[in-house]
Amino acid sequence: MMLYEAATVQSAFSIFRLLTRDGKAGTEHYHTYLTDDDVRGLLDEFIRTVDCDLITVGQELLMIPTTGDSPFHVSNEYLRKTYLKTQATNADLYLLYFSTIVLLGEFYNSYTSKEPTKDFLPMAEWVQAVQQRIDALNEHSEEDLAELASEFSYNWPMIIEKWNQMDDLQEQAKRQSGNTVSRLSFLDTVRRFLVDQQLIADIGNYEVELTEKAKTVVQRYFMDSEFNRGILDFLYRFENDGEEVNSNAGNLED
């Protein structure tokens, strides 16, 4: 067992405490992590004990939960209380995850692409992209969707039903009231969640862009089949006309 100097332990724990509070640590701690092997080794041990990884973005350290068992994982209950209506069902949660996958998929054009091929995404295009994926899901039989739901741990019939129930009569409007159940309004809720998680940024004119954090997370995790569990290939292999397409997205664990 390796023994550390008291100053090393204190330095590593100070950074760890900051990461557990804010999810990130700034330039000074970033340089300490890079230049001090003992601090880096000890901090990495701390991070692993809470089922997280430490990644660097720019000159920041970011703590990323890697399993649903991590105390820093965004729970379904937190999503219900903070972003969705209090009476939100599992269908709302499934659709939130699904919409996030689709958003990420709109920025990448292949499973091996290391960089986004799109600079920004208008909200209206996000709505259309979700509709395209829903249409593709509808190409499968009910029996196939039920089987695929078990395979991928995503309730595809529930996602389709929830999306179709939403009022789309006002979808041409640029901004929807938070009191409506329109598709655009729902995606605006997902947008707020992703902005708060520092995965996307608003750039005005009802458009969003990926953050450096999102790009790093996608490259490190979501293009790996071990993490995406084949969901990307399933969702983006075929369009309605049967032609193969190349798109990519990431899976968020529920």
C-alpha positions in Angstrom: 0.0 0.0 0.0 1.4 3.4 -1.0 1.9 6.0 1.7 1.3 9.6 0.9 2.6 12.8 2.6 0.0 14.7 4.6 0.2 17.7 2.2 -0.5 15.4 -0.8 -3.5 13.9 0.9 -4.8 17.4 1.8 -4.3 18.6 -1.7 -6.0 15.7 -3.3 -8.9 15.8 -0.9 -9.4 19.5 -1.4 -9.8 18.9 -5.1 -12.1 16.0 -4.5 -14.3 18.0 -2.2 -14.6 20.7 -4.8 -15.4 18.2 -7.5 -18.1 16.6 -5.3 -19.6 20.0 -4.7 -19.5 21.6 -8.1 -18.7 18.7 -10.5 -15.6 20.6 -11.7 -12.4 22.2 -10.6 -10.6 25.1 -12.3 -7.2 26.0 -13.7 -5.1 25.8 -10.5 -6.3 22.4 -9.6 -6.0 21.3 -13.2 -2.3 22.1 -13.2 -1.8 20.4 -9.9 -3.5 17.3 -11.2 -1.3 17.2 -14.3 2.1 18.0 -12.6 1.9 16.1 -9.3 1.9 12.4 -9.8 1.0 11.6 -6.2 -1.9 14.0 -6.1 -3.2 12.6 -9.4 -2.9 9.0 -8.3 -4.7 9.7 -5.0 -7.4 11.8 -6.5 -8.1 9.1 -9.1 -8.5 6.6 -6.3 -11.0 8.9 -4.6 -12.9 9.4 -7.8 -13.2 5.6 -8.5 -14.7 5.0 -5.0 -17.8 7.0 -6.0 -18.1 5.3 -9.4 -16.9 8.3 -11.4 -14.3 9.2 -13.9 -12.2 12.3 -14.1 -11.9 14.0 -17.5 -10.1 17.2 -18.5 -11.8 19.8 -20.7 -9.8 22.8 -21.6 -8.1 23.7 -18.3 -10.8 22.2 -16.1 -11.3 18.9 -14.3 -14.7 17.4 -14.6 -16.2 14.5 -12.6 -18.4 12.2 -14.6 -20.6 9.5 -13.0 -20.1 6.2 -14.8 -22.8 4.0 -13.2 -26.3 4.4 -11.9 -24.9 3.4 -8.5 -22.8 6.6 -8.2 -24.2 9.1 -5.7 -23.6 11.7 -8.3 -25.7 10.1 -11.0 -28.7 12.1 -12.1 -31.6 10.1 -10.7 -35.0 9.8 -12.2 -36.5 11.3 -9.1 -34.3 14.4 -9.5 -35.4 14.7 -13.1 -39.1 14.5 -12.1 -38.8 17.1 -9.3 -36.5 19.5 -11.1 -37.5 19.5 -14.8 -40.6 17.3 -15.4 -44.0 17.7 -13.9 -44.5 16.2 -10.5 -46.9 13.7 -12.1 -44.4 12.7 -14.8 -44.4 9.0 -15.6 -41.7 6.6 -16.9 -42.8 7.6 -20.4 -41.6 11.2 -19.8 -38.3 9.9 -18.6 -37.8 7.5 -21.5 -38.7 10.3 -24.0 -36.2 12.7 -22.2 -33.4 10.2 -22.7 -34.5 9.4 -26.2 -34.6 13.0 -27.2 -31.1 13.5 -25.8 -29.8 10.6 -27.9 -31.4 12.2 -31.0 -29.9 15.6 -30.3 -26.4 14.2 -30.0 -26.9 12.1 -33.1 -27.7 15.3 -35.1 -24.2 16.6 -34.4 -22.2 13.5 -35.6 -22.5 11.8 -39.0 -20.8 8.5 -38.2 -20.0 6.1 -35.4 -16.3 6.7 -35.9 -16.4 10.5 -36.2 -14.3 12.2 -33.6 -15.6 15.7 -34.1 -19.1 17.1 -34.7 -20.0 17.8 -38.3 -22.6 20.4 -37.3 -21.9 23.6 -35.5 -25.4 24.2 -34.1 -28.9 22.8 -34.0 -32.2 24.8 -34.3 -34.9 23.6 -31.9 -37.3 23.1 -34.8 -34.8 20.7 -36.5 -34.5 18.8 -33.2 -38.3 18.3 -33.2 -38.1 17.0 -36.8 -35.2 14.7 -36.0 -37.1 13.1 -33.1 -40.1 12.7 -35.4 -37.9 10.9 -38.0 -36.7 8.5 -35.4 -40.2 7.9 -34.2 -41.3 7.2 -37.7 -38.4 4.7 -38.1 -39.5 3.0 -34.9 -43.0 2.7 -36.3 -41.6 0.6 -39.1 -41.2 -2.2 -36.6 -44.0 -4.4 -35.6 -45.4 -4.3 -32.0 -43.9 -7.7 -31.3 -40.5 -6.6 -32.5 -40.6 -3.4 -30.4 -41.6 -5.3 -27.3 -38.6 -7.6 -27.9 -36.3 -4.7 -28.6 -37.5 -3.0 -25.4 -36.2 -5.9 -23.4 -32.9 -6.0 -25.3 -32.1 -2.3 -25.0 -33.9 -1.5 -21.7 -35.8 1.3 -23.5 -39.6 1.0 -23.7 -39.9 2.0 -27.4 -43.8 1.6 -27.5 -44.0 3.9 -24.5 -41.8 6.5 -26.2 -43.8 6.4 -29.4 -47.1 6.7 -27.6 -45.9 9.6 -25.4 -44.6 11.6 -28.4 -47.8 11.0 -30.4 -49.9 12.2 -27.5 -48.3 15.6 -27.4 -50.1 18.4 -29.0 -48.3 19.5 -32.2 -50.8 22.1 -33.4 -48.5 25.0 -32.3 -45.2 23.5 -33.4 -44.5 26.2 -35.9 -44.4 28.8 -33.1 -40.8 29.8 -32.2 -41.5 29.7 -28.4 -43.9 27.6 -26.5 -45.4 28.3 -23.1 -44.0 26.0 -20.4 -47.7 25.1 -19.6 -48.3 23.4 -22.9 -47.7 19.8 -23.7 -46.4 20.4 -27.1 -43.4 18.6 -28.5 -41.4 21.8 -28.8 -42.2 22.6 -25.2 -41.1 19.2 -24.0 -37.8 19.5 -25.9 -37.3 22.9 -24.3 -37.5 21.1 -20.9 -34.8 18.7 -22.1 -32.8 21.6 -23.4 -32.9 23.2 -19.9 -31.6 20.0 -18.3 -28.8 19.6 -20.8 -27.8 23.3 -20.4 -27.7 22.8 -16.6 -25.5 19.8 -17.1 -23.2 21.9 -19.3 -23.7 19.5 -22.3 -25.2 22.1 -24.6 -25.2 25.9 -24.7 -27.8 28.3 -26.0 -26.5 30.6 -28.7 -29.6 32.6 -29.4 -32.2 32.4 -32.2 -33.6 29.2 -30.6 -30.4 27.3 -31.5 -28.0 25.2 -29.4 -24.5 24.0 -29.7 -22.5 21.2 -28.0 -20.1 22.2 -25.3 -16.5 20.9 -25.0 -17.7 18.8 -22.1 -20.3 17.1 -24.3 -17.7 16.5 -27.1 -15.3 14.9 -24.7 -18.0 12.7 -23.1 -19.3 11.6 -26.5 -15.7 10.7 -27.7 -14.8 8.9 -24.5 -17.9 7.0 -23.8 -20.9 7.1 -26.2 -19.1 5.9 -29.3 -18.1 2.8 -27.4 -20.5 -0.1 -27.9 -19.9 -1.2 -24.3 -21.6 2.0 -23.3 -24.2 2.5 -26.0 -25.3 -1.2 -25.9 -26.1 -1.1 -29.7 -28.8 1.5 -29.3 -27.0 3.8 -31.8 -26.9 1.2 -34.5 -30.5 0.3 -33.9 -31.8 3.9 -34.1 -29.7 5.1 -36.9 -29.2 2.1 -39.2 -32.2 2.7 -41.4 -34.4 5.6 -42.5 -38.0 4.9 -43.4 -37.0 4.2 -47.0 -34.7 1.4 -45.9 -31.5 3.2 -46.9 -28.6 2.9 -44.4 -27.5 6.1 -42.8 -24.5 7.2 -40.7 -25.4 9.1 -37.6 -24.3 8.9 -34.1 -25.7 9.6 -30.7 -25.0 8.8 -27.1 -26.8 6.8 -24.5 -27.6 8.2 -21.1 -28.2 5.6 -18.5 -31.5 5.8 -16.8 
